Amino acid sequence: MARIDLTDGFSIHDYRSRMKLLTDTGETRTLENRKDLRCPACDQAFDRLFVTERQTESFETPPDRPFCLARTAEKLLVLTH
C-alpha cells in the first residue's frame, strides 16, 4: 500500500491510476481512493480526497466520518476515512 508523498508538493497525475475522479471544477477536485493509498497525515487508508487550490473553502455540512488535513505550498487536501 503506497502513501501519498507531499515532499515535492502534490500532483493528481502522480496518483490518477489509483484514484477515480468524481468531480473537477478547475479549482477543486474530489477523488475516490481505489487502490488503498495511505493518507499523508495518519498513514491509514482513506476513502475520498478533496483537493483545492483556493485560499479558503467552506462546506455546507461537515464530513460524517473522520478526516485528515494535509497542506502543500499550493494545495489543501482533505481526506475522509
C-alpha positions as CSV (number, residue, x, y, z in Angstrom):
1,M,0.0,0.0,0.0
2,A,1.6,3.3,-1.1
3,R,1.4,6.5,0.8
4,I,0.7,9.9,-0.8
5,D,4.0,11.7,-0.8
6,L,3.9,15.5,-0.3
7,T,7.6,16.1,-0.2
8,D,7.6,17.9,-3.6
9,G,4.0,19.1,-3.5
10,F,1.0,17.2,-4.8
11,S,0.0,16.3,-8.3
12,I,-3.1,14.3,-9.0
13,H,-1.4,12.9,-12.1
14,D,1.1,11.0,-9.9
15,Y,-1.9,9.0,-8.4
16,R,-4.5,9.1,-11.2
17,S,-4.2,5.3,-11.9
18,R,-5.1,4.6,-8.3
19,M,-8.0,7.0,-7.8
20,K,-11.2,7.8,-9.7
21,L,-12.0,11.4,-10.4
22,L,-15.5,12.2,-9.2
23,T,-15.7,16.0,-9.7
24,D,-13.5,18.7,-11.1
25,T,-14.4,22.4,-11.1
26,G,-10.9,23.6,-12.2
27,E,-10.1,24.8,-8.7
28,T,-11.3,21.9,-6.7
29,R,-11.3,18.1,-7.3
30,T,-12.9,15.2,-5.5
31,L,-11.4,11.7,-6.0
32,E,-12.2,8.2,-4.8
33,N,-9.3,6.0,-3.5
34,R,-9.5,2.8,-5.4
35,K,-6.1,1.2,-4.6
36,D,-5.7,1.6,-0.9
37,L,-3.5,4.6,-1.0
38,R,-2.5,5.7,2.5
39,C,-3.1,9.2,4.0
40,P,-0.1,11.5,4.2
41,A,-1.3,12.7,7.7
42,C,-2.2,9.5,9.5
43,D,-0.7,6.8,7.2
44,Q,-4.1,4.9,7.1
45,A,-6.2,4.1,4.0
46,F,-8.7,6.8,3.1
47,D,-12.0,6.8,1.1
48,R,-12.1,10.2,-0.6
49,L,-9.7,13.0,-1.3
50,F,-10.8,16.6,-1.8
51,V,-8.1,18.9,-3.3
52,T,-8.4,22.7,-3.5
53,E,-6.1,25.5,-4.7
54,R,-8.3,28.2,-3.2
55,Q,-7.2,30.3,-0.3
56,T,-10.4,29.4,1.6
57,E,-13.0,26.8,1.3
58,S,-16.3,26.1,3.1
59,F,-18.5,23.1,3.4
60,E,-22.3,23.1,3.9
61,T,-22.1,20.0,6.1
62,P,-19.1,18.6,7.9
63,P,-17.9,15.1,6.8
64,D,-19.9,12.4,8.6
65,R,-16.7,10.4,9.3
66,P,-13.1,11.1,10.5
67,F,-11.0,13.2,8.3
68,C,-7.4,14.5,7.9
69,L,-5.9,17.6,6.5
70,A,-2.6,17.9,4.6
71,R,-1.1,21.1,3.1
72,T,1.4,21.8,0.4
73,A,2.6,25.2,-0.7
74,E,-0.2,25.4,-3.3
75,K,-2.9,23.0,-2.2
76,L,-5.0,21.9,0.7
77,L,-6.0,18.2,0.9
78,V,-9.0,16.9,2.9
79,L,-9.0,13.1,3.3
80,T,-12.0,11.3,4.7
81,H,-11.7,7.9,6.3
